[in-house]
Amino acid sequence: MSRKGGGAQIVFPSVRFVFLFAAGCILSLFEGVILYYNAVILAVLLFDFLISQKQPFSVERDFDYILSIGVENPIQIKVANKSGVPLSVKVKDEYPQEFSASEREIGGKISGYQTEQFHYTITPYKRGEYTFGDVFTRRMSRLGLWVFEDTFNLETQAKVYPNVQMVKKYDLLSRKQMLNLIGVKPSKIYGQGTEFEMLRDYQVDDEYRVIDWKATSKKGKPISRVYQVERTRNVMLMIDAGRIMGVQVGDLTKLEHAVNSALLVSFVALRLGERVGLCIFSSDIKEYIPIQGRKYHFNVIMEALYNLKPDAYESDYKKAFEYISRKNKKRALVVVYTDLIEKHISQRLIQYCAALKKTHLPVCVAVKDMNITRIAGCDPQTERELYQKAVAQTLLKERQLAIKELNRRGVRVVDELPEKLTISTINKYLELKHTMRI
């Protein structure tokens, strides 16, 4: 979306003006010369000001008002030169101070009656609503003696959501059947069902009733019919929004990485015909969206994730898992985004995840912190660094023990770096769906 604005102007002398003034001061030492010089310079200054002041142009800011957290979002500034004279302009945009930008200043030369588009990107680090302010331009007069600064009132509201760009990218690659480019391993689910899928060579474990005798006689070898199983499954996404998820990993917190992953997983599952729900918890249930499979359900989930606020309380796994069990009687894939960094917390998670397995299929998703791995493997130079290394090694050991215990109790685990978390979780979901574990 875009918005145009008109400007308020500030004028001040250029460097060239200062040089001319300095030359006049030197010439003042010579009688009879300074008067003619000053008269000419004054006339030139006035002429340059008059022909340059009213040079008409407009500025427009264009961008998607739904921004994605943690990634670069493109911003476009359009400058339209409405005169026949070339315009040299520099542009500075007043983006939210919480964002980082690829460029502080953009611009260039615009021919007469032409429009140029200047680009830069911004990266937000927190979800929420933000305001873009004015756009400031700086241009030189025709003769370069004056500098004109114009302010364009282009105040605009924008919302920072979880990584919507990744959803759009997945959708595009899915339509082009190119998901392998981002590491996704899509699988079709074959087995006993009612919808005919394809013919293939007979395999030893195929039942005789699936043999297609007509195709067998034509091919001269046994051919089996393959049916696609019923695809609709229940998927419940649980996000721990408690204290342990507020740890910064890279540019974002663990919670933000979890939210980004959950958003895309919900999109993928809904696209595959699943029914998806969402539960956000900490010391209490913060948000619950029942499992549904309607087309607009993704937007409901996205809005809930947009409004998610973390807190500093200890998460109550017992309350959260009992709530899910009470609300969902039918078997579901329960994807739990949490962390395994503290021993006493991991023990409670293991206990209640294992209990959940009686009815559902739990998958625990955790974000690795490379800083801890780096510290654990460093060569300490001081006593403080030695202590930090010992703590980091203890944390990693406890984490591995927790993962091993979860696996032993039949709970699947995705333990990945932030940049691999989403794709690994999707692949785990597709794997479980493919093997009909859900």
Summary of the structure (lengths in Angstrom):
residues: 438
radius of gyration: 31.7
end to end distance: 41.7
largest distance: 116.9
contacts: 1356
relative contact order: 0.10
helix: 38%
strand: 31%
